[in-house]
Amino acid sequence: MLVEEIMASVFDTMIRQAGWHFVWMRGSCSRRGFGLTQDGATHRALTRALKTVPKRFNAVEFDSVQIAKYPGFYVANVTLHPRQIQQYTCLDTVDKGHPQPVHAR
């Protein structure tokens, strides 16, 4: 599912109201793309940046796009942040692919 034009904080609230968790991960994924148009350069940069997001994360937050124009072509730099939307609060459930029970002491 693609969610457009929703602030991350609003999306986080929506996820929490559904009883799930929006886990913020450290780090970012940035890539450049070249094209004859701004859209072409942005599309290439976005495609390349998405390929660098580790497969274990199921969401990304779009941070920024910077576009530079040169004679005859454009260069876009896109920055994304990996995110995880999940039912459980423990991140290691992402690695193992199934929830782990938590026992009270």
N, C-alpha and C positions, 0 to 999 in steps of 0.2 A: 504494500500500500504506500502510495506517495502522499505525504502531507505537505501542502504548500501554504505559505503565508500565515503560519501560526508561530508566534513567538515560542521559544523553547520553554520559558517559564509557564506559559499557558498550557502547552502540550504536556508538560510535567504534571500540572494540576489535573488535567484530564485523565492521564494515566493513573495517578494515585486515587482519584475518585472511582475508578473502575477496579481498584484493589490490586493494581499491578505497580511495578517500580520502574522508574526511568533512571538508569544508572549512568552517571557522568564519568567518562574515562579520561585519564590524562593523555596529553599528547595530541598531535594533529597530523593530518595527511595533506600535503600540498604538492601540486604538480602544475607544470606549464603545458600549454597547448598553443600551437601555431595555426593560423588560418588566414584565408583571404578576406574574411569578414569577422566582426566581433563575435557573432553567434557561433561561427565555425571554430574559432579559437577557444571560446568558452566551452563548447561541447567537448572538444578534444581534451581540454584540461580537466573537466569534470569527469569524463570517462577514465582518464588516467588516474586521477585521485581516488575514485571509487575502487579501482583495482588494488590500491595499496592498503585499503582498510582490511584488517584481519578478518577472516571468514567467520570467526566465532562471534562477532558483533552483528546484531541484526538491524542497526539503525545508524544514521549519521546526521550530524547537525551541520548545515551549510553555514560557514563563517563569513567568507568574503570572496570576492572576485576582483582582481585588479587587471586592467587592460591597458596595454601600451600599443601605440600605433607607430609603425615604421613604414618607410616607403614601400608600398605594395603588399604589406601583410600586417597582421595583428598578433600580439602575444598576450595570452591570458594566463593569470596565475590564480588557481582556485585553492581554497583552504577548507577542509572538512574536519570535523571532530567525531571520532567513533563513539557510539552510544549503545546501550543495551536496554531493551525493554523486556522485562521478565516478571513472572509471577512471584518469584522468591527473592528474598533480600540478599542471599549469599551468592556471590559472583562465581564461586567454584561450580555451581550447578551448570553454568554455561560450558565449562570445560568438559564435564562428564556427561552432558547431554540428558541428565535426569535429576530430579530433585532429591536432596538428601534430607532425611528427617532430622529435626533438632529436638533433643531430649532435655527436658527441664531437670534441674538438679536441686 
